[in-house]
Amino acid sequence: MNVLPLLQAAFSDQNTKGVVIDINSGGGTPVQASIIHDAILDLKKKYHKKVIVVGEDIMASGAYFISVSADKIYVNPNT
C-alpha cells in the first residue's frame, strides 16, 4: 500500500482538524521512511494541521523516524 496518497487525502479533507497516524512496524528502508517523514512535514505546513502518532507493539528504526514528524507521539511504555 502506498502511504503518500493516504496522507494527501487525510490532510486535504476539509472536515479534518488533524491527522492521527497509527504505527505498528519494525521499520523499513531509510529512504522510504525519509520520504514519508518529509511528506508529513510538507503536508503539515501546507494544510496547517496537527499530527498525532499512536505507536502500537513495534515502532522501530524507520517507523520511529516517521513518527518524529508528528506533533505528539503516544505509545505504551513497552512499545
C-alpha positions in Angstrom: 0.0 0.0 0.0 1.3 3.4 -0.9 1.2 5.7 2.1 1.6 9.1 0.3 -1.9 9.1 -1.3 -3.5 8.2 2.0 -1.6 11.1 3.7 -2.6 13.5 1.0 -6.3 12.5 1.3 -6.2 12.8 5.1 -4.6 16.3 5.1 -6.6 17.7 2.2 -10.0 16.7 3.7 -11.6 20.0 4.7 -13.5 18.2 7.6 -10.4 17.1 9.4 -8.8 19.2 12.1 -5.7 17.0 12.4 -4.3 13.6 11.3 -3.8 10.6 13.5 -1.3 8.0 12.3 -1.4 4.5 13.8 2.1 2.9 13.5 2.9 -0.8 14.2 6.1 -1.5 12.2 9.5 -2.9 12.7 10.9 -0.1 10.4 11.5 -0.2 6.7 14.2 1.2 4.5 15.8 4.6 5.4 14.9 6.1 2.1 11.2 5.2 2.3 11.0 6.3 5.9 12.6 9.6 4.9 10.1 10.1 2.0 7.1 9.6 4.4 8.7 11.8 7.1 9.3 14.6 4.7 5.8 14.3 3.1 4.2 14.7 6.6 6.3 17.8 7.3 5.3 19.3 3.9 1.6 18.5 4.4 1.6 19.9 7.9 3.0 23.2 6.6 0.6 23.3 3.6 -2.6 22.4 5.4 -1.8 23.8 8.9 -2.9 20.6 10.6 -1.5 18.8 13.7 -0.3 15.2 13.5 -0.6 12.7 16.3 1.2 9.3 16.1 0.0 6.3 18.1 2.6 3.6 18.4 1.4 0.0 18.9 3.6 -3.0 19.6 6.6 -2.1 17.4 7.8 1.3 16.3 11.5 0.7 15.4 14.0 2.4 13.1 12.2 3.8 10.1 8.9 3.8 11.9 10.4 5.9 14.7 11.9 8.3 12.1 8.4 8.8 10.6 6.9 9.3 14.0 9.2 12.2 14.9 7.4 14.3 12.2 4.3 14.3 14.4 3.4 17.0 16.9 2.7 14.4 19.6 3.6 10.7 19.9 1.6 8.4 22.2 2.9 4.9 23.0 2.6 2.2 25.5 5.8 2.2 27.7 6.6 -1.2 26.2 6.4 -0.2 22.6 
